[in-house]
Amino acid sequence: MKKLETYTGGEYSEEQLLSDLRQRVAFEKITSYEEYKGLVDEIVEEKRAFGFFHPDENLEKIKSDLDSRWGEIKEQLERHKEKLPEP
């Protein structure tokens, strides 16, 4: 698992970003890839603004890597939806 550098010396991995993303996707009820890509941009920008990335970090690569995980997240959402009881 690749660790990302930070200004403060701490580390923030892609898996941690993905975990944050999963939570926000569920909370915001994201259902399309376009909405997901917007959320990826938003979360990466939030983390950048708070200093979670080194100034030389390739944020476009990070976004691309997270974008590519949409299928996995969508599948998890669909499985979760199947387990919910009918209203």
N, C-alpha and C positions, 0 to 999 in steps of 0.2 A: 504494500500500500504506500503510495507516494505521499510524503509529508510536504506541506507548503510552508514556506518561510513567512515570518511575520516581523513587524517592527519591534515588538516587545520581547522577542526571543522565544515565544511560545510557538506551538505548531498547530496548524489547522489542516486536516487531511481532506481529500476529496470525499472520503466516506462520511466525514462529519458534515460537509456541505450537502451531500446527498441525503443524509438524515434530516437536516433542516428543511431541505426541499420537499421531502416526502410529507413531513408534518404540515408545511404550508399548502401543498397541493390538496391534502385532505381538508384542511381548515377552510381554504378558499374555494373548495369544490371545483378545482380545475378539471376540465373535461376535454380540452383540445390541445394539440401540439403547439399551436400559436400562443395560447394562454400560458402554457408551460414554458415556452422560450422566453416570454416576457417576464415570468417569475424568476427564471434562471438569471436573466440580466439584472433584475432587481436585487436578488440575494447577493450576487457577486459584487454589485456596486455597494450594497450596504456593508459587506465585509471589507471591501477596499477602503471605504470611507472611515471605518473604525480601525484601520491599520492591521488587518489580518493577513495582508499580502505584502511581500517585499516589493519595492518600487519597480524592480526589473521582472517581476512575475509576469508570465504570459497569460493574461486574463482571457484573451480570445481562445486560447487552447483549453483553459479550464472550462469556459462556457461551452465550447464544442464537446468536450468530454461529458459534461453534465447533460447537454442536449441529447446526446446519443443514448442516454439512459431512459428516455421517455417510454419506450416499449415496456421496459421492466416495471416502471412505476405505474403505468396504465394497467398492466396485468395485475399488479398487487391491488390496485383500487377496485378492479372488477371482481377479484376473489373476495375482497372485503365486503363489497356490495352484496354478493351472493349469500354471505353469512348473516346479513342483517335480517331481522324478522320483518314480516310484512306489517304495515301500519294498520 
